Amino acid sequence: MGNVRQRNGRLFFDFRFRGIRCREQTTLDDTSANRKRMQKVLERIEQVIVTGTFQYADFFPGSTLAERFADEGVSQAVAQALTAEATTAPGTPLFRTFIEDWFTLSLPSWRKSHAATVRSTIDCHLTPH
């Protein structure tokens, strides 16, 4: 996961969030007491990231990455809203239901070997869960 590292005698956080490497500088000197303090904060950050409630600006308010992640959060919220509208359209069958109906309708026109291949593809790759 993340690390507490030092550069030029000062400590900084080095971790990943949403697949992006984040490095946040501090003004703390590289001492064992400061490393322990920062390690506790880093553990808390990682815990919040795992739960999905991490807000970058809460931990690093003046960071340029905080602005970047805030913008991404807005665009993700818009994308989720649009996806929710698209998936709840009435009369649209679920993919699993559609693929089973399609397979049943197409089965009479296929050879047995082709039907077995298509069935395997559906079961293993298209609807594995």
N, CA, C and O atoms as CSV, one atom per row, in Angstrom:
chain,resi,resn,atom,element,x,y,z
A,1,MET,N,N,0.843,-1.179,0.000
A,1,MET,CA,C,0.000,0.000,0.000
A,1,MET,C,C,0.893,1.250,0.000
A,1,MET,O,O,1.869,1.310,-0.748
A,2,GLY,N,N,0.575,2.213,0.806
A,2,GLY,CA,C,1.306,3.470,0.812
A,2,GLY,C,C,2.535,3.425,1.698
A,2,GLY,O,O,2.741,2.484,2.465
A,3,ASN,N,N,3.342,4.457,1.576
A,3,ASN,CA,C,4.565,4.573,2.370
A,3,ASN,C,C,4.712,5.988,2.902
A,3,ASN,O,O,4.194,6.953,2.341
A,4,VAL,N,N,5.440,6.071,4.005
A,4,VAL,CA,C,5.910,7.361,4.499
A,4,VAL,C,C,7.376,7.417,4.100
A,4,VAL,O,O,8.174,6.583,4.528
A,5,ARG,N,N,7.729,8.400,3.281
A,5,ARG,CA,C,9.083,8.499,2.761
A,5,ARG,C,C,9.659,9.867,3.092
A,5,ARG,O,O,8.954,10.760,3.562
A,6,GLN,N,N,10.959,10.013,2.837
A,6,GLN,CA,C,11.604,11.300,3.113
A,6,GLN,C,C,12.349,11.777,1.887
A,6,GLN,O,O,12.872,10.990,1.097
A,7,ARG,N,N,12.381,13.086,1.755
A,7,ARG,CA,C,13.168,13.732,0.710
A,7,ARG,C,C,13.699,15.026,1.306
A,7,ARG,O,O,12.946,15.827,1.861
A,8,ASN,N,N,14.982,15.214,1.184
A,8,ASN,CA,C,15.650,16.413,1.716
A,8,ASN,C,C,15.371,16.611,3.203
A,8,ASN,O,O,15.233,17.743,3.667
A,9,GLY,N,N,15.290,15.516,3.943
A,9,GLY,CA,C,15.085,15.594,5.386
A,9,GLY,C,C,13.647,15.827,5.816
A,9,GLY,O,O,13.381,15.933,7.013
A,10,ARG,N,N,12.715,15.908,4.881
A,10,ARG,CA,C,11.286,16.119,5.189
A,10,ARG,C,C,10.501,14.870,4.797
A,10,ARG,O,O,10.850,14.177,3.842
A,11,LEU,N,N,9.446,14.597,5.543
A,11,LEU,CA,C,8.622,13.420,5.283
A,11,LEU,C,C,7.488,13.753,4.315
A,11,LEU,O,O,6.998,14.882,4.262
A,12,PHE,N,N,7.084,12.726,3.547
A,12,PHE,CA,C,5.924,12.890,2.673
A,12,PHE,C,C,5.186,11.565,2.534
A,12,PHE,O,O,5.763,10.491,2.705
A,13,PHE,N,N,3.891,11.665,2.219
A,13,PHE,CA,C,3.053,10.495,1.965
A,13,PHE,C,C,3.234,10.079,0.508
A,13,PHE,O,O,3.357,10.925,-0.378
A,14,ASP,N,N,3.249,8.780,0.273
A,14,ASP,CA,C,3.336,8.237,-1.079
A,14,ASP,C,C,2.352,7.074,-1.145
A,14,ASP,O,O,2.606,6.015,-0.571
A,15,PHE,N,N,1.216,7.264,-1.850
A,15,PHE,CA,C,0.177,6.233,-1.915
A,15,PHE,C,C,-0.557,6.327,-3.244
A,15,PHE,O,O,-0.329,7.251,-4.024
A,16,ARG,N,N,-1.435,5.372,-3.494
A,16,ARG,CA,C,-2.228,5.362,-4.729
A,16,ARG,C,C,-3.697,5.547,-4.394
A,16,ARG,O,O,-4.216,4.978,-3.433
A,17,PHE,N,N,-4.361,6.370,-5.226
A,17,PHE,CA,C,-5.797,6.596,-5.090
A,17,PHE,C,C,-6.388,6.645,-6.490
A,17,PHE,O,O,-5.951,7.438,-7.324
A,18,ARG,N,N,-7.371,5.808,-6.749
A,18,ARG,CA,C,-8.009,5.688,-8.074
A,18,ARG,C,C,-6.982,5.419,-9.169
A,18,ARG,O,O,-7.103,5.920,-10.287
A,19,GLY,N,N,-5.974,4.625,-8.832
A,19,GLY,CA,C,-4.962,4.255,-9.805
A,19,GLY,C,C,-3.916,5.314,-10.080
A,19,GLY,O,O,-3.082,5.141,-10.968
A,20,ILE,N,N,-3.943,6.393,-9.346
A,20,ILE,CA,C,-2.994,7.487,-9.552
A,20,ILE,C,C,-2.059,7.569,-8.352
A,20,ILE,O,O,-2.506,7.527,-7.206
A,21,ARG,N,N,-0.773,7.684,-8.616
A,21,ARG,CA,C,0.201,7.816,-7.537
A,21,ARG,C,C,0.102,9.215,-6.951
A,21,ARG,O,O,0.186,10.210,-7.670
A,22,CYS,N,N,-0.075,9.279,-5.644
A,22,CYS,CA,C,-0.225,10.557,-4.943
A,22,CYS,C,C,0.939,10.722,-3.972
A,22,CYS,O,O,1.229,9.828,-3.177
A,23,ARG,N,N,1.595,11.863,-4.045
A,23,ARG,CA,C,2.683,12.190,-3.129
A,23,ARG,C,C,2.377,13.549,-2.530
A,23,ARG,O,O,2.271,14.549,-3.239
A,24,GLU,N,N,2.238,13.567,-1.220
A,24,GLU,CA,C,1.911,14.814,-0.521
A,24,GLU,C,C,3.015,15.144,0.472
A,24,GLU,O,O,3.299,14.365,1.383
A,25,GLN,N,N,3.629,16.293,0.290
A,25,GLN,CA,C,4.733,16.749,1.130
A,25,GLN,C,C,4.218,17.262,2.475
A,25,GLN,O,O,3.088,17.737,2.585
A,26,THR,N,N,5.066,17.155,3.484
A,26,THR,CA,C,4.788,17.753,4.789
A,26,THR,C,C,5.996,18.599,5.189
A,26,THR,O,O,7.035,18.579,4.529
A,27,THR,N,N,5.837,19.329,6.265
A,27,THR,CA,C,6.956,20.120,6.786
A,27,THR,C,C,7.619,19.413,7.965
A,27,THR,O,O,8.469,19.993,8.641
A,28,LEU,N,N,7.234,18.173,8.208
A,28,LEU,CA,C,7.782,17.420,9.340
A,28,LEU,C,C,9.179,16.906,9.023
A,28,LEU,O,O,9.442,16.408,7.928
A,29,ASP,N,N,10.068,17.037,10.003
A,29,ASP,CA,C,11.416,16.500,9.860
A,29,ASP,C,C,11.377,14.983,9.958
A,29,ASP,O,O,10.442,14.409,10.517
A,30,ASP,N,N,12.398,14.342,9.410
A,30,ASP,CA,C,12.483,12.887,9.408
A,30,ASP,C,C,12.991,12.389,10.757
A,30,ASP,O,O,14.190,12.183,10.947
A,31,THR,N,N,12.052,12.198,11.695
A,31,THR,CA,C,12.365,11.616,13.001
A,31,THR,C,C,11.463,10.408,13.201
A,31,THR,O,O,10.438,10.272,12.533
A,32,SER,N,N,11.846,9.536,14.118
A,32,SER,CA,C,11.036,8.333,14.344
A,32,SER,C,C,9.652,8.693,14.888
A,32,SER,O,O,8.670,8.039,14.539
A,33,ALA,N,N,9.558,9.710,15.725
A,33,ALA,CA,C,8.253,10.118,16.264
A,33,ALA,C,C,7.346,10.638,15.144
A,33,ALA,O,O,6.163,10.301,15.092
A,34,ASN,N,N,7.899,11.453,14.255
A,34,ASN,CA,C,7.106,11.973,13.141
A,34,ASN,C,C,6.706,10.868,12.166
A,34,ASN,O,O,5.600,10.878,11.626
A,35,ARG,N,N,7.613,9.916,11.944
A,35,ARG,CA,C,7.272,8.784,11.072
A,35,ARG,C,C,6.099,7.994,11.649
A,35,ARG,O,O,5.207,7.586,10.906
A,36,LYS,N,N,6.091,7.773,12.964
A,36,LYS,CA,C,4.992,7.042,13.603
A,36,LYS,C,C,3.679,7.805,13.455
A,36,LYS,O,O,2.643,7.209,13.159
A,37,ARG,N,N,3.718,9.115,13.660
A,37,ARG,CA,C,2.509,9.939,13.508
A,37,ARG,C,C,1.977,9.852,12.083
A,37,ARG,O,O,0.781,9.661,11.860
A,38,MET,N,N,2.879,9.994,11.132
A,38,MET,CA,C,2.453,9.953,9.733
A,38,MET,C,C,1.980,8.565,9.325
A,38,MET,O,O,1.065,8.438,8.511
A,39,GLN,N,N,2.590,7.530,9.879
A,39,GLN,CA,C,2.165,6.166,9.556
A,39,GLN,C,C,0.737,5.927,10.035
A,39,GLN,O,O,-0.043,5.272,9.344
A,40,LYS,N,N,0.383,6.451,11.211
A,40,LYS,CA,C,-0.988,6.327,11.711
A,40,LYS,C,C,-1.972,7.045,10.793
A,40,LYS,O,O,-3.052,6.530,10.504
A,41,VAL,N,N,-1.596,8.229,10.341
A,41,VAL,CA,C,-2.464,8.977,9.417
A,41,VAL,C,C,-2.596,8.215,8.098
A,41,VAL,O,O,-3.687,8.134,7.534
A,42,LEU,N,N,-1.492,7.661,7.609
A,42,LEU,CA,C,-1.524,6.903,6.362
A,42,LEU,C,C,-2.418,5.673,6.491
A,42,LEU,O,O,-3.160,5.347,5.564
A,43,GLU,N,N,-2.352,4.991,7.625
A,43,GLU,CA,C,-3.225,3.834,7.846
A,43,GLU,C,C,-4.690,4.255,7.825
A,43,GLU,O,O,-5.537,3.543,7.287
A,44,ARG,N,N,-4.986,5.409,8.411
A,44,ARG,CA,C,-6.358,5.926,8.404
A,44,ARG,C,C,-6.797,6.268,6.975
A,44,ARG,O,O,-7.929,5.981,6.585
A,45,ILE,N,N,-5.904,6.876,6.207
A,45,ILE,CA,C,-6.206,7.200,4.808
A,45,ILE,C,C,-6.513,5.923,4.029
A,45,ILE,O,O,-7.503,5.860,3.300
A,46,GLU,N,N,-5.671,4.917,4.182
A,46,GLU,CA,C,-5.873,3.660,3.457
A,46,GLU,C,C,-7.172,2.980,3.869
A,46,GLU,O,O,-7.854,2.387,3.034
A,47,GLN,N,N,-7.515,3.063,5.146
A,47,GLN,CA,C,-8.767,2.474,5.620
A,47,GLN,C,C,-9.963,3.176,4.977
A,47,GLN,O,O,-10.917,2.519,4.559
A,48,VAL,N,N,-9.916,4.491,4.898
A,48,VAL,CA,C,-11.016,5.255,4.303
A,48,VAL,C,C,-11.090,4.999,2.795
A,48,VAL,O,O,-12.182,4.968,2.228
A,49,ILE,N,N,-9.943,4.816,2.145
A,49,ILE,CA,C,-9.938,4.492,0.717
A,49,ILE,C,C,-10.622,3.151,0.490
A,49,ILE,O,O,-11.422,3.006,-0.434
A,50,VAL,N,N,-10.308,2.172,1.332
A,50,VAL,CA,C,-10.905,0.843,1.191
A,50,VAL,C,C,-12.417,0.892,1.380
A,50,VAL,O,O,-13.149,0.197,0.676
A,51,THR,N,N,-12.890,1.699,2.316
A,51,THR,CA,C,-14.335,1.788,2.544
A,51,THR,C,C,-15.036,2.593,1.460
A,51,THR,O,O,-16.261,2.548,1.349
A,52,GLY,N,N,-14.270,3.331,0.657
A,52,GLY,CA,C,-14.855,4.095,-0.440
A,52,GLY,C,C,-15.357,5.468,-0.057
A,52,GLY,O,O,-16.088,6.090,-0.828
A,53,THR,N,N,-14.984,5.960,1.117
A,53,THR,CA,C,-15.466,7.265,1.568
A,53,THR,C,C,-14.356,8.317,1.609
A,53,THR,O,O,-14.521,9.367,2.231
A,54,PHE,N,N,-13.242,8.045,0.959
A,54,PHE,CA,C,-12.098,8.959,0.986
A,54,PHE,C,C,-12.385,10.203,0.161
A,54,PHE,O,O,-12.722,10.116,-1.020
A,55,GLN,N,N,-12.250,11.354,0.791
A,55,GLN,CA,C,-12.340,12.648,0.112
A,55,GLN,C,C,-10.961,13.290,0.215
A,55,GLN,O,O,-10.515,13.651,1.304
A,56,TYR,N,N,-10.306,13.426,-0.903
A,56,TYR,CA,C,-8.922,13.891,-0.932
A,56,TYR,C,C,-8.763,15.240,-0.242
A,56,TYR,O,O,-7.792,15.459,0.483
A,57,ALA,N,N,-9.701,16.132,-0.462
A,57,ALA,CA,C,-9.612,17.485,0.102
A,57,ALA,C,C,-9.737,17.488,1.623
A,57,ALA,O,O,-9.271,18.427,2.269
A,58,ASP,N,N,-10.349,16.469,2.209
A,58,ASP,CA,C,-10.445,16.401,3.670
A,58,ASP,C,C,-9.072,16.206,4.305
A,58,ASP,O,O,-8.807,16.743,5.381
A,59,PHE,N,N,-8.203,15.449,3.657
A,59,PHE,CA,C,-6.880,15.176,4.198
A,59,PHE,C,C,-5.830,16.164,3.686
A,59,PHE,O,O,-4.897,16.507,4.412
A,60,PHE,N,N,-5.978,16.619,2.450
A,60,PHE,CA,C,-4.996,17.513,1.831
A,60,PHE,C,C,-5.733,18.674,1.160
A,60,PHE,O,O,-5.859,18.696,-0.065
A,61,PRO,N,N,-6.222,19.640,1.947
A,61,PRO,CA,C,-7.082,20.690,1.389
A,61,PRO,C,C,-6.413,21.607,0.369
A,61,PRO,O,O,-7.095,22.086,-0.537
A,62,GLY,N,N,-5.137,21.869,0.472
A,62,GLY,CA,C,-4.495,22.800,-0.449
A,62,GLY,C,C,-3.863,22.139,-1.659
A,62,GLY,O,O,-3.200,22.812,-2.447
A,63,SER,N,N,-4.049,20.857,-1.824
A,63,SER,CA,C,-3.376,20.119,-2.880
A,63,SER,C,C,-4.035,20.322,-4.244
A,63,SER,O,O,-5.253,20.473,-4.344
A,64,THR,N,N,-3.214,20.324,-5.285
A,64,THR,CA,C,-3.768,20.389,-6.638
A,64,THR,C,C,-4.475,19.083,-6.997
A,64,THR,O,O,-5.408,19.078,-7.799
A,65,LEU,N,N,-4.029,17.985,-6.403
A,65,LEU,CA,C,-4.714,16.711,-6.644
A,65,LEU,C,C,-6.113,16.712,-6.037
A,65,LEU,O,O,-7.004,16.027,-6.539
A,66,ALA,N,N,-6.313,17.472,-4.964
A,66,ALA,CA,C,-7.648,17.558,-4.362
A,66,ALA,C,C,-8.634,18.138,-5.364
A,66,ALA,O,O,-9.765,17.665,-5.470
A,67,GLU,N,N,-8.210,19.158,-6.100
A,67,GLU,CA,C,-9.074,19.751,-7.128
A,67,GLU,C,C,-9.344,18.751,-8.247
A,67,GLU,O,O,-10.466,18.650,-8.744
A,68,ARG,N,N,-8.321,18.025,-8.635
A,68,ARG,CA,C,-8.473,17.047,-9.716
A,68,ARG,C,C,-9.454,15.945,-9.332
A,68,ARG,O,O,-10.326,15.583,-10.122
A,69,PHE,N,N,-9.312,15.411,-8.116
A,69,PHE,CA,C,-10.207,14.341,-7.688
A,69,PHE,C,C,-11.614,14.858,-7.436
A,69,PHE,O,O,-12.578,14.113,-7.608
A,70,ALA,N,N,-11.755,16.111,-7.035
A,70,ALA,CA,C,-13.091,16.692,-6.856
A,70,ALA,C,C,-13.794,16.780,-8.200
A,70,ALA,O,O,-14.983,16.477,-8.294
A,71,ASP,N,N,-13.074,17.195,-9.251
A,71,ASP,CA,C,-13.653,17.261,-10.596
A,71,ASP,C,C,-14.034,15.877,-11.097
A,71,ASP,O,O,-15.089,15.711,-11.710
A,72,GLU,N,N,-13.185,14.873,-10.842
A,72,GLU,CA,C,-13.489,13.507,-11.256
A,72,GLU,C,C,-14.721,12.993,-10.533
A,72,GLU,O,O,-15.530,12.271,-11.114
A,73,GLY,N,N,-14.866,13.364,-9.259
A,73,GLY,CA,C,-16.032,12.925,-8.495
A,73,GLY,C,C,-17.321,13.451,-9.093
A,73,GLY,O,O,-18.322,12.736,-9.143
A,74,VAL,N,N,-17.304,14.697,-9.549
A,74,VAL,CA,C,-18.492,15.280,-10.177
A,74,VAL,C,C,-18.807,14.548,-11.469
A,74,VAL,O,O,-19.963,14.204,-11.718
A,75,SER,N,N,-17.793,14.303,-12.297
A,75,SER,CA,C,-18.047,13.629,-13.568
A,75,SER,C,C,-18.489,12.189,-13.346
A,75,SER,O,O,-19.304,11.676,-14.113
A,76,GLN,N,N,-17.968,11.522,-12.310
A,76,GLN,CA,C,-18.411,10.167,-12.011
A,76,GLN,C,C,-19.857,10.163,-11.537
A,76,GLN,O,O,-20.617,9.258,-11.882
A,77,ALA,N,N,-20.245,11.157,-10.755
A,77,ALA,CA,C,-21.627,11.235,-10.290
A,77,ALA,C,C,-22.579,11.434,-11.464
A,77,ALA,O,O,-23.652,10.833,-11.505
A,78,VAL,N,N,-22.192,12.267,-12.409
A,78,VAL,CA,C,-23.020,12.478,-13.603
A,78,VAL,C,C,-23.110,11.190,-14.414
A,78,VAL,O,O,-24.190,10.820,-14.874
A,79,ALA,N,N,-21.984,10.508,-14.591
A,79,ALA,CA,C,-21.984,9.255,-15.346
A,79,ALA,C,C,-22.857,8.205,-14.672
A,79,ALA,O,O,-23.577,7.471,-15.348
A,80,GLN,N,N,-22.799,8.127,-13.339
A,80,GLN,CA,C,-23.635,7.166,-12.624
A,80,GLN,C,C,-25.107,7.496,-12.779
A,80,GLN,O,O,-25.930,6.593,-12.928
A,81,ALA,N,N,-25.450,8.767,-12.746
A,81,ALA,CA,C,-26.848,9.163,-12.913
A,81,ALA,C,C,-27.345,8.807,-14.307
A,81,ALA,O,O,-28.462,8.311,-14.459
A,82,LEU,N,N,-26.529,9.054,-15.322
A,82,LEU,CA,C,-26.926,8.711,-16.686
A,82,LEU,C,C,-27.045,7.206,-16.868
A,82,LEU,O,O,-27.956,6.735,-17.549
A,83,THR,N,N,-26.140,6.451,-16.270
A,83,THR,CA,C,-26.198,5.001,-16.355
A,83,THR,C,C,-27.442,4.473,-15.662
A,83,THR,O,O,-28.090,3.552,-16.161
A,84,ALA,N,N,-27.779,5.047,-14.519
A,84,ALA,CA,C,-28.969,4.608,-13.796
A,84,ALA,C,C,-30.220,4.842,-14.629
A,84,ALA,O,O,-31.117,4.000,-14.644
A,85,GLU,N,N,-30.293,5.970,-15.318
A,85,GLU,CA,C,-31.445,6.243,-16.176
A,85,GLU,C,C,-31.503,5.262,-17.335
A,85,GLU,O,O,-32.582,4.784,-17.685
A,86,ALA,N,N,-30.370,4.960,-17.927
A,86,ALA,CA,C,-30.342,4.078,-19.089
A,86,ALA,C,C,-30.696,2.644,-18.725
A,86,ALA,O,O,-31.348,1.953,-19.507
A,87,THR,N,N,-30.279,2.191,-17.560
A,87,THR,CA,C,-30.534,0.802,-17.191
A,87,THR,C,C,-31.929,0.585,-16.640
A,87,THR,O,O,-32.371,-0.560,-16.539
A,88,THR,N,N,-32.630,1.638,-16.283
A,88,THR,CA,C,-33.963,1.466,-15.723
A,88,THR,C,C,-35.063,1.748,-16.742
A,88,THR,O,O,-36.225,1.911,-16.370
A,89,ALA,N,N,-34.707,1.806,-18.020
A,89,ALA,CA,C,-35.715,2.055,-19.048
A,89,ALA,C,C,-36.711,0.898,-19.071
A,89,ALA,O,O,-36.303,-0.263,-19.092
A,90,PRO,N,N,-38.005,1.197,-19.068
A,90,PRO,CA,C,-39.004,0.133,-19.067
A,90,PRO,C,C,-38.987,-0.634,-20.388
A,90,PRO,O,O,-38.774,-0.058,-21.455
A,91,GLY,N,N,-39.213,-1.932,-20.295
A,91,GLY,CA,C,-39.286,-2.757,-21.488
A,91,GLY,C,C,-37.950,-3.260,-21.988
A,91,GLY,O,O,-37.911,-4.024,-22.953
A,92,THR,N,N,-36.864,-2.863,-21.374
A,92,THR,CA,C,-35.549,-3.341,-21.779
A,92,THR,C,C,-35.202,-4.563,-20.940
A,92,THR,O,O,-35.104,-4.465,-19.717
A,93,PRO,N,N,-35.015,-5.723,-21.588
A,93,PRO,CA,C,-34.711,-6.927,-20.802
A,93,PRO,C,C,-33.276,-6.899,-20.291
A,93,PRO,O,O,-32.419,-6.211,-20.845
A,94,LEU,N,N,-33.033,-7.643,-19.245
A,94,LEU,CA,C,-31.671,-7.820,-18.762
A,94,LEU,C,C,-30.871,-8.594,-19.803
A,94,LEU,O,O,-31.438,-9.332,-20.608
A,95,PHE,N,N,-29.568,-8.426,-19.782
A,95,PHE,CA,C,-28.731,-9.088,-20.778
A,95,PHE,C,C,-28.889,-10.601,-20.717
A,95,PHE,O,O,-28.996,-11.255,-21.755
A,96,ARG,N,N,-28.904,-11.160,-19.518
A,96,ARG,CA,C,-29.024,-12.615,-19.371
A,96,ARG,C,C,-30.322,-13.112,-20.011
A,96,ARG,O,O,-30.323,-14.128,-20.705
A,97,THR,N,N,-31.419,-12.401,-19.778
A,97,THR,CA,C,-32.706,-12.790,-20.351
A,97,THR,C,C,-32.659,-12.694,-21.869
A,97,THR,O,O,-33.119,-13.598,-22.566
A,98,PHE,N,N,-32.109,-11.608,-22.379
A,98,PHE,CA,C,-32.016,-11.415,-23.824
A,98,PHE,C,C,-31.184,-12.509,-24.479
A,98,PHE,O,O,-31.595,-13.074,-25.493
A,99,ILE,N,N,-30.014,-12.816,-23.910
A,99,ILE,CA,C,-29.117,-13.787,-24.536
A,99,ILE,C,C,-29.735,-15.183,-24.540
A,99,ILE,O,O,-29.546,-15.943,-25.489
A,100,GLU,N,N,-30.470,-15.521,-23.485
A,100,GLU,CA,C,-31.132,-16.831,-23.443
A,100,GLU,C,C,-32.241,-16.912,-24.490
A,100,GLU,O,O,-32.384,-17.935,-25.159
A,101,ASP,N,N,-33.024,-15.850,-24.638
A,101,ASP,CA,C,-34.071,-15.823,-25.667
A,101,ASP,C,C,-33.456,-15.918,-27.061
A,101,ASP,O,O,-33.944,-16.661,-27.912
A,102,TRP,N,N,-32.383,-15.160,-27.288
A,102,TRP,CA,C,-31.706,-15.188,-28.579
A,102,TRP,C,C,-31.166,-16.578,-28.880
A,102,TRP,O,O,-31.299,-17.066,-30.003
A,103,PHE,N,N,-30.558,-17.217,-27.888
A,103,PHE,CA,C,-30.001,-18.553,-28.083
A,103,PHE,C,C,-31.104,-19.546,-28.436
A,103,PHE,O,O,-30.946,-20.355,-29.350
A,104,THR,N,N,-32.214,-19.486,-27.715
A,104,THR,CA,C,-33.335,-20.398,-27.962
A,104,THR,C,C,-33.899,-20.197,-29.370
A,104,THR,O,O,-34.210,-21.171,-30.055
A,105,LEU,N,N,-34.032,-18.951,-29.802
A,105,LEU,CA,C,-34.569,-18.674,-31.134
A,105,LEU,C,C,-33.603,-19.070,-32.251
A,105,LEU,O,O,-34.037,-19.489,-33.324
A,106,SER,N,N,-32.311,-18.943,-32.011
A,106,SER,CA,C,-31.307,-19.241,-33.039
A,106,SER,C,C,-30.932,-20.710,-33.098
A,106,SER,O,O,-30.393,-21.159,-34.110
A,107,LEU,N,N,-31.194,-21.456,-32.070
A,107,LEU,CA,C,-30.773,-22.852,-31.953
A,107,LEU,C,C,-31.198,-23.723,-33.135
A,107,LEU,O,O,-30.376,-24.504,-33.616
A,108,PRO,N,N,-32.433,-23.635,-33.628
A,108,PRO,CA,C,-32.832,-24.524,-34.735
A,108,PRO,C,C,-32.020,-24.329,-36.021
A,108,PRO,O,O,-31.927,-25.258,-36.823
A,109,SER,N,N,-31.445,-23.173,-36.232
A,109,SER,CA,C,-30.712,-22.928,-37.480
A,109,SER,C,C,-29.224,-23.281,-37.382
A,109,SER,O,O,-28.498,-23.136,-38.365
A,110,TRP,N,N,-28.765,-23.735,-36.234
A,110,TRP,CA,C,-27.353,-24.038,-36.043
A,110,TRP,C,C,-27.092,-25.537,-36.034
A,110,TRP,O,O,-27.978,-26.338,-35.739
A,111,ARG,N,N,-25.874,-25.890,-36.359
A,111,ARG,CA,C,-25.432,-27.272,-36.175
A,111,ARG,C,C,-25.162,-27.488,-34.690
A,111,ARG,O,O,-24.980,-26.531,-33.937
A,112,LYS,N,N,-25.137,-28.745,-34.278
A,112,LYS,CA,C,-24.937,-29.058,-32.859
A,112,LYS,C,C,-23.584,-28.552,-32.352
A,112,LYS,O,O,-23.486,-28.045,-31.235
A,113,SER,N,N,-22.552,-28.692,-33.173
A,113,SER,CA,C,-21.220,-28.260,-32.731
A,113,SER,C,C,-21.165,-26.741,-32.539
A,113,SER,O,O,-20.541,-26.254,-31.596
A,114,HIS,N,N,-21.814,-26.000,-33.430
A,114,HIS,CA,C,-21.834,-24.544,-33.294
A,114,HIS,C,C,-22.662,-24.132,-32.074
A,114,HIS,O,O,-22.289,-23.215,-31.342
A,115,ALA,N,N,-23.782,-24.816,-31.867
A,115,ALA,CA,C,-24.622,-24.519,-30.701
A,115,ALA,C,C,-23.843,-24.764,-29.413
A,115,ALA,O,O,-23.966,-23.996,-28.459
A,116,ALA,N,N,-23.044,-25.828,-29.377
A,116,ALA,CA,C,-22.241,-26.122,-28.185
A,116,ALA,C,C,-21.188,-25.034,-27.959
A,116,ALA,O,O,-20.932,-24.647,-26.819
A,117,THR,N,N,-20.585,-24.546,-29.029
A,117,THR,CA,C,-19.592,-23.481,-28.917
A,117,THR,C,C,-20.224,-22.189,-28.407
A,117,THR,O,O,-19.672,-21.528,-27.527
A,118,VAL,N,N,-21.377,-21.831,-28.958
A,118,VAL,CA,C,-22.067,-20.613,-28.532
A,118,VAL,C,C,-22.504,-20.736,-27.078
A,118,VAL,O,O,-22.358,-19.788,-26.307
A,119,ARG,N,N,-23.039,-21.897,-26.694
A,119,ARG,CA,C,-23.474,-22.114,-25.310
A,119,ARG,C,C,-22.295,-21.958,-24.359
A,119,ARG,O,O,-22.420,-21.337,-23.303
A,120,SER,N,N,-21.157,-22.518,-24.732
A,120,SER,CA,C,-19.958,-22.412,-23.901
A,120,SER,C,C,-19.514,-20.955,-23.763
A,120,SER,O,O,-19.130,-20.522,-22.676
A,121,THR,N,N,-19.565,-20.209,-24.849
A,121,THR,CA,C,-19.192,-18.793,-24.813
A,121,THR,C,C,-20.126,-18.008,-23.904
A,121,THR,O,O,-19.680,-17.165,-23.124
A,122,ILE,N,N,-21.410,-18.284,-24.004
A,122,ILE,CA,C,-22.388,-17.598,-23.150
A,122,ILE,C,C,-22.125,-17.911,-21.686
A,122,ILE,O,O,-22.074,-17.009,-20.850
A,123,ASP,N,N,-21.958,-19.195,-21.379
A,123,ASP,CA,C,-21.805,-19.605,-19.981
A,123,ASP,C,C,-20.475,-19.167,-19.369
A,123,ASP,O,O,-20.418,-18.800,-18.195
A,124,CYS,N,N,-19.418,-19.204,-20.158
A,124,CYS,CA,C,-18.089,-18.911,-19.602
A,124,CYS,C,C,-17.690,-17.442,-19.670
A,124,CYS,O,O,-16.968,-16.957,-18.799
A,125,HIS,N,N,-18.153,-16.730,-20.696
A,125,HIS,CA,C,-17.644,-15.372,-20.911
A,125,HIS,C,C,-18.698,-14.277,-20.820
A,125,HIS,O,O,-18.412,-13.187,-20.326
A,126,LEU,N,N,-19.890,-14.545,-21.281
A,126,LEU,CA,C,-20.892,-13.480,-21.335
A,126,LEU,C,C,-21.727,-13.370,-20.072
A,126,LEU,O,O,-22.083,-12.265,-19.662
A,127,THR,N,N,-22.045,-14.495,-19.450
A,127,THR,CA,C,-22.848,-14.472,-18.215
A,127,THR,C,C,-22.242,-15.407,-17.173
A,127,THR,O,O,-22.900,-16.356,-16.747
A,128,PRO,N,N,-21.005,-15.159,-16.756
A,128,PRO,CA,C,-20.368,-16.087,-15.822
A,128,PRO,C,C,-20.934,-16.038,-14.409
A,128,PRO,O,O,-20.766,-16.995,-13.654
A,129,HIS,N,N,-21.603,-14.946,-14.028
A,129,HIS,CA,C,-22.070,-14.827,-12.648
A,129,HIS,C,C,-23.564,-14.717,-12.608
A,129,HIS,O,O,-24.146,-14.609,-11.529
